């Protein structure tokens, strides 16, 4: 991925948008929060059998986390509800305190995208989407929703995108980044075609459990190792999208890679380009160098940001990426969330700030952000 000249983003029709947070995590207090948005069949099913994931644990993630609910200690509501479950607290502690003009919701809990029971997964995804609208988007217009879909059944996923496209407040489509097969496989293409048709970017936040370790070398011993290895799974995901031909087939598809860092993206492009010279005969469907698809179709969030000891090296990384390809994300209310006032340890021009904190997100989401 070659360096690029900063492109000043076009101004939004809503001139008040100065700060967009592209990763905020709402959650339910319990599965009963979703009951109003489910049929009796699925309420009874979940009460009786619970959810089933491709892992050994029933009520936990595949690897124990460093803090309960992955959260900051100060993000727990006084009544003991999970962090991210109280809109008033989110407004007070994050939206108002940090001057967030628009925030992108990324529901991670309850887990639905990697549920083994396909019909149950669709029911939970639909409930999560309706819950976002009723409990978050309608009472708080600054928040925008993410359409959650179960990718292992493309027909059902497309139907859910079609349904939600008729509703107000959704800005993107999300599916797990560690599915059963690499996301570039043709079995998933209809989902991307539906998203592109309706002008939805893909928001791909690291998530999912396909039953395999997050690393290619097996299960790690420590949370430290598992946590940093997440970005490796996103390297594989991005490569799959490009090499399998998704971005060639859908040149207008916008893909936002969330919470996986970004310093690795430029070297990934360089490596793919070097191999492309030797293997282009195997992938005749690719009409451009891999780095060109990387540059055209992908954006990256700032959290978690790689932070070299020398601040000027961070600027060099951003120069490699292109300042117009980075969007701010806080990851609120998680333990490693970023404060927009202190996220960058380098001097930035006004144009660079404008792009990272708002303008680049406007270029991705367009009118859906307003």
C-alpha positions in Angstrom: 0.0 0.0 0.0 1.7 3.2 -1.1 1.6 6.5 0.7 -1.0 9.0 -0.5 -1.6 12.7 -0.4 -4.2 13.8 2.2 -7.6 14.3 0.6 -9.7 16.9 2.3 -13.1 15.2 2.9 -16.1 17.0 1.6 -18.1 18.9 4.2 -21.2 17.3 5.6 -24.6 18.9 5.1 -24.7 18.8 8.9 -21.8 21.2 9.7 -22.1 20.3 13.4 -20.5 16.9 12.9 -17.0 17.3 14.3 -16.5 14.0 16.0 -17.6 10.5 14.9 -17.0 7.5 17.1 -17.0 4.4 14.9 -17.0 1.8 17.7 -19.4 1.9 20.7 -20.6 -1.3 22.3 -24.2 -1.4 23.7 -25.3 -4.5 25.5 -28.4 -6.0 27.1 -28.9 -6.4 30.8 -30.0 -10.0 30.1 -31.5 -11.9 27.2 -34.9 -10.9 28.6 -34.2 -7.4 27.2 -34.7 -9.0 23.7 -38.0 -10.8 24.6 -40.2 -7.9 23.3 -38.6 -8.3 19.9 -38.9 -12.2 19.7 -41.7 -14.6 19.1 -42.8 -16.9 21.9 -41.1 -19.8 20.2 -37.6 -18.3 20.5 -38.2 -16.8 23.9 -39.1 -20.3 25.1 -36.2 -21.9 23.2 -33.6 -19.6 24.7 -35.1 -20.0 28.2 -35.0 -23.8 27.9 -31.9 -24.4 25.9 -29.8 -21.3 25.8 -27.4 -20.5 23.0 -24.9 -22.9 21.5 -21.5 -21.8 20.2 -18.5 -23.5 18.5 -16.6 -23.6 21.7 -16.3 -25.5 25.0 -17.9 -22.7 27.2 -21.7 -22.1 27.3 -21.9 -18.8 29.1 -18.4 -17.3 28.5 -16.2 -16.2 25.6 -13.7 -18.8 24.3 -10.9 -17.2 26.4 -11.3 -15.6 29.9 -11.0 -11.8 29.6 -8.8 -9.5 31.6 -11.8 -7.7 33.2 -15.4 -8.6 33.6 -17.5 -7.7 30.5 -14.2 -6.4 29.0 -15.1 -3.1 30.7 -13.7 -0.1 32.4 -14.3 -0.1 36.1 -16.1 3.2 36.0 -18.5 2.0 33.3 -20.6 -0.1 35.6 -24.0 1.4 36.3 -24.9 1.8 40.0 -27.6 -0.9 39.8 -25.0 -3.5 38.8 -26.1 -3.8 35.2 -23.5 -4.6 32.6 -21.4 -1.7 31.1 -23.0 -0.4 27.9 -26.5 -1.3 29.0 -27.6 2.1 30.3 -28.2 4.7 27.7 -28.3 7.6 30.2 -24.9 6.6 31.5 -23.5 6.3 28.0 -24.8 9.8 27.2 -23.4 11.3 30.4 -20.1 9.4 30.5 -19.2 9.3 26.8 -21.4 11.1 24.3 -21.7 14.3 26.2 -18.4 14.2 28.1 -16.4 13.6 24.9 -18.4 15.7 22.5 -19.5 12.7 20.3 -21.7 14.0 17.5 -22.3 10.5 16.0 -21.6 7.1 17.4 -21.7 3.7 15.6 -23.2 1.0 17.7 -21.6 -2.4 17.5 -23.5 -5.0 19.6 -21.2 -7.8 20.6 -23.3 -9.2 23.5 -25.6 -11.1 23.3 -23.7 -13.2 20.8 -25.8 -14.1 17.8 -23.5 -14.1 14.7 -21.9 -17.4 15.5 -24.8 -19.3 17.1 -24.9 -22.9 15.8 -28.7 -23.1 15.4 -29.2 -21.1 12.2 -32.9 -20.3 12.8 -32.2 -19.2 16.4 -29.3 -17.0 15.2 -31.6 -15.3 12.7 -34.2 -14.7 15.5 -31.6 -13.2 17.8 -30.0 -11.1 15.1 -33.5 -9.7 14.2 -34.2 -9.0 17.9 -30.9 -7.2 18.3 -31.5 -5.0 15.3 -35.0 -4.1 16.5 -33.7 -3.5 20.0 -31.0 -1.1 18.7 -33.8 0.9 17.0 -36.2 1.0 19.9 -33.8 1.3 22.8 -30.9 3.3 21.4 -31.4 4.9 18.0 -34.9 6.4 18.4 -34.2 7.9 21.9 -30.7 9.1 21.0 -30.3 10.4 17.4 -26.6 10.7 17.7 -26.3 6.9 17.7 -26.4 4.9 14.4 -27.1 1.2 14.2 -25.3 -1.8 12.8 -27.3 -4.5 11.1 -26.2 -7.8 12.5 -26.7 -10.8 10.2 -26.0 -14.6 10.4 -23.6 -15.1 7.5 -23.7 -18.9 7.4 -27.2 -18.7 5.8 -26.9 -16.1 3.1 -30.6 -16.2 2.2 -31.6 -15.2 5.8 -28.8 -12.6 6.0 -30.0 -10.9 2.8 -33.6 -11.0 4.0 -32.5 -9.2 7.2 -30.6 -6.6 5.3 -33.6 -6.0 3.1 -35.8 -5.6 6.1 -33.5 -3.2 8.0 -32.8 -1.1 4.9 -36.4 0.1 5.2 -35.8 1.3 8.7 -34.1 4.5 9.8 -30.9 4.7 11.7 -28.8 1.9 10.4 -25.5 2.7 8.8 -23.7 -0.5 8.1 -23.8 -4.3 8.1 -21.8 -6.6 10.4 -21.0 -10.3 10.4 -18.3 -12.3 12.3 -14.8 -11.9 11.2 -13.9 -15.5 12.1 -16.6 -17.6 10.4 -16.6 -21.2 9.3 -14.8 -20.4 6.1 -12.8 -17.3 5.0 -15.1 -14.4 4.3 -14.0 -14.1 0.7 -15.7 -17.4 -0.3 -18.5 -17.2 -2.8 -21.0 -18.6 -0.3 -21.0 -15.2 1.4 -21.1 -13.0 -1.7 -24.8 -12.4 -1.8 -24.6 -10.7 1.5 -22.0 -8.3 0.3 -24.1 -7.7 -2.9 -27.1 -6.8 -0.8 -25.1 -4.5 1.4 -23.6 -2.7 -1.6 -27.0 -2.5 -3.3 -28.4 -0.6 -0.4 -25.3 1.5 0.1 -24.3 -0.1 3.4 -20.6 -0.4 4.2 -19.5 -3.6 6.0 -18.4 -2.9 9.5 -16.1 -5.9 10.4 -15.3 -5.8 14.1 -13.2 -8.7 15.3 -15.7 -11.3 16.6 -16.9 -14.8 16.3 -15.7 -18.3 17.2 -15.4 -21.0 14.5 -14.2 -23.6 16.9 -10.5 -23.0 16.0 -7.8 -21.0 17.9 -7.5 -17.4 17.0 -3.8 -18.0 16.0 -2.6 -20.3 13.2 -0.2 -21.9 15.7 -2.8 -23.2 18.2 -4.5 -22.0 21.4 -2.4 -19.4 23.3 -1.6 -19.7 27.0 -2.4 -16.1 28.0 -5.1 -13.5 27.4 -2.2 -11.2 26.5 -1.4 -13.5 23.6 -5.0 -14.1 22.6 -5.8 -10.4 22.6 -2.9 -9.3 20.4 -3.5 -12.2 18.0 -6.9 -10.9 17.0 -5.3 -8.6 14.5 -3.8 -11.6 12.8 -7.2 -13.0 12.0 -8.1 -9.7 10.4 -5.0 -9.9 8.2 -6.4 -13.2 6.9 -9.9 -11.8 6.5 -8.7 -8.8 4.4 -6.5 -11.0 2.3 -9.5 -13.3 1.6 -11.7 -10.5 0.5 -9.1 -9.3 -2.0 -7.6 -12.6 -3.3 -11.0 -14.4 -3.7 -12.2 -11.5 -5.8 -14.9 -9.8 -3.7 -13.5 -6.3 -4.1 -13.0 -6.9 -7.9 -16.6 -7.9 -8.2 -17.9 -5.1 -6.0 -15.7 -2.1 -6.6 -18.1 0.2 -4.6 -18.2 -2.0 -1.5 -16.8 -0.1 1.5 -15.2 -2.2 4.3 -14.3 -0.8 7.7 -11.9 -3.0 9.7 -12.7 -2.3 13.4 -10.6 -2.9 16.5 -7.7 -4.7 14.8 -5.0 -2.0 14.5 -3.9 -0.6 11.2 0.0 -0.5 11.0 0.0 -3.9 9.5 -2.2 -3.0 6.5 0.4 -1.2 4.4 3.0 -4.0 4.8 0.3 -6.6 4.0 -0.3 -4.7 0.7 3.4 -4.7 -0.1 3.7 -8.4 0.6 0.6 -9.3 -1.5 1.9 -7.2 -4.4 5.3 -9.0 -4.3 3.6 -12.4 -4.5 1.1 -11.2 -7.1 3.9 -10.8 -9.6 4.6 -14.5 -9.2 1.0 -15.9 -8.8 -1.1 -13.7 -11.0 -1.7 -16.6 -13.3 -3.6 -18.3 -10.5 -5.9 -15.3 -9.9 -6.7 -14.0 -13.3 -9.9 -12.5 -11.9 -7.8 -9.8 -10.2 -7.4 -6.8 -12.6 -5.4 -4.7 -10.2 -2.6 -5.2 -7.7 -3.8 -6.3 -4.3 -2.6 -3.1 -2.7 -4.9 -1.1 -5.0 -8.0 -3.0 -3.8 -6.7 -2.5 -0.2 -6.4 1.3 -0.9 -9.8 1.6 -2.6 -12.1 -0.6 -0.6 -10.8 -0.6 3.0 -10.8 1.8 6.0 -9.4 1.3 9.5 -10.3 2.4 13.0 -7.9 4.0 15.4 -8.5 1.8 18.4 -6.4 -0.2 19.3 -3.7 2.0 17.8 -0.2 0.8 17.4 2.0 3.3 19.4 5.7 3.3 18.7 8.1 4.8 21.2 9.0 7.6 18.8 5.8 9.6 17.9 7.1 10.5 14.5 6.9 6.8 13.6 3.2 6.9 14.1 3.0 9.7 11.6 5.0 7.7 9.2 2.6 4.8 9.6 -0.4 7.1 8.9 1.4 8.4 5.9 1.8 4.9 4.5 -1.9 4.2 5.1 -3.2 7.4 3.8 -4.8 9.9 6.2 -8.1 9.6 4.5 -8.4 5.9 5.4 -8.4 6.2 9.2 -11.5 6.8 11.4 -11.6 7.5 15.1 -13.0 4.8 17.4 -13.2 4.8 21.2 -14.2 1.2 21.9 -16.4 2.5 24.8 -17.0 1.0 27.4 -14.2 -1.5 27.2 -11.1 -1.4 29.4 -8.8 -0.3 26.6 -11.1 2.4 25.3 -9.6 5.7 23.9 -10.4 9.2 24.9 -10.5 11.3 21.7 -8.7 14.1 23.4 -5.6 12.0 24.1 -5.7 9.2 21.5 -3.0 10.8 19.3 0.4 11.6 20.7 1.5 13.5 17.6 0.8 17.0 16.3 -1.9 17.0 13.6 -2.9 19.6 11.1 -6.5 20.8 11.2 -7.1 19.0 7.9 -5.7 15.7 9.4 -7.8 16.1 12.5 -10.9 16.9 10.5 -10.5 13.8 8.4 -9.7 11.3 11.2 -12.3 12.6 13.6 -15.2 13.2 11.2 -14.6 13.7 7.5 -13.4 10.2 6.7 -16.4 8.7 8.4 -18.6 11.0 6.4 -17.0 9.7 3.2 -17.8 6.1 4.3 -21.3 6.5 5.6 -22.6 9.5 3.6 -26.2 10.4 4.3 -26.6 7.5 6.7 -24.5 9.3 9.2 -26.7 12.3 9.2 
